[in-house]
Amino acid sequence: MTKLKIINIVGARPNFMKVAPLHRAFQQQPDIQSIILHTGQHYDQRMSDIFFNQLQMPEPHYYLGVSGGSHTYNTAHIMLKFEEILQQEQPDLVLVVGDVNSTIACALVAVKMGIPIAHVEAGLRSNDRRMPEEINRILTDSISNFLFVTEQDGLVNLAREGVAQEKVHFVGNVMIDSLVYFREKAKEIRLSDILKEAAVNTVEKEIQSNNFALMTMHRPSNVDHRQGLEDILQIIRNTAHHLPVLFPMHPRTRNNLEKFELLDVLNNISNIVILEPQGYLQFLHLMDHARIVITDSGGIQEETTFLQVPCLTFRSSTERPITTILGTNQLLKDLNPDTVYEKTKAILEGRTKPGVIPPLWDGHTAERIRDILVNDLV
């Protein structure tokens, strides 16, 4: 019997955590041949480590090596190289996840060649078309044959946009599959080992599990201008009055701190540990043991909701509203240090309501996706 051949697309770090459980589920099904293609959109040694070791994934079957450049350059070059792979492999399905340039680039090539597309994390909307990711989401959903939805709002959005109901499947959150699968392994990591690798350590007292704040900041709207960086520094100062701050620093943030001559200011703040970007297991350990997370990331909103860790997110909007409706996430639309100070105090004093884990965020989403595809295509 001919196997169902699926090409799974990864391009940016969050894609890896989403494709890993899917590839694992596909391998358990003898009717599926699962191929991994890495566009190279985001690549460094840490990404390679995540692939080969931490997420227990094989080396990608294809690596396109496309990175850098503008959105147009990146998307166009991925499309040109991916077309060659599709001509060679002739897959039955192209599976894309999330909302990065690799997602829309590979989906466009597939639809032009008449190959069905499955979009995992379909239906998410920030309702802000200034965000390149929002354009990628809308376009990818409009040309996909299978739309796998993580939360109720996704169903509402797709219905409002006129997507045929038979294409839409509410399956849960595949990113939570990775978290559930690796959580115990992440607990084996020692916090002291993470701290030993700190680039700068000015913490004046011993850091203990469940007694630190975890911070990440990398979005251009927050870190590409001096005022945003100064606000971030003040937020760190205010938070560090209450408890130690662990800050894995994104290269973009570090480069801008250097550009605006603020890196020394950060290094002189007391009660903070500046870390290099962390591997998946290390960061999962930090999230799971943090008292509070302060971030501008999309995926971290979901992970902290599942882990029941309070999260403050700095974004003008969120495409994951379930994290604020049911979860532990609070959306802050500007970097106001005074607002953060009050929110942080409320969390530390237990004056915020506990979150609830959303429906079907149970670690079995990849299996549901696999079964739907096998039922429809095999």
Buried (B, 14 or more C-beta within 10 A) or exposed (E): EEEBBBBBBBBBBBBBBBBBBBBBBBEEBEBBBBBBBBBBBBBEEBBEBBBEEBBEBEEBBBBBEBBEEEEEEBBBBBBEBBBEBBEEBEBBBBBBBBBBBBBBBBBBBBBEBEBBBBBBBBBBBBEEEEBBBBBBBBBBBBBBBBBBBBBBBBBBBBEEEEBEEEBBBBBBBBBBBBBBBBBEEBBEBEBEEBBEEBEBEBBEEEBEBEBBBBBBBBBEBBBBEEEBBBBBBBBBBBBBEBBBBBBBBBEBBBBBBEEBEBBEBBEEBEBBBBBBBBBBBBBBBBBBBBBBBBBBBBBBBBBBBBBEBBBBBBBBBBBBBBBBBBBBBBBBEEBBBEBBBEBBBEBBEEEBEEBEBBBBBBBBBBBBBBEBBBEBBE
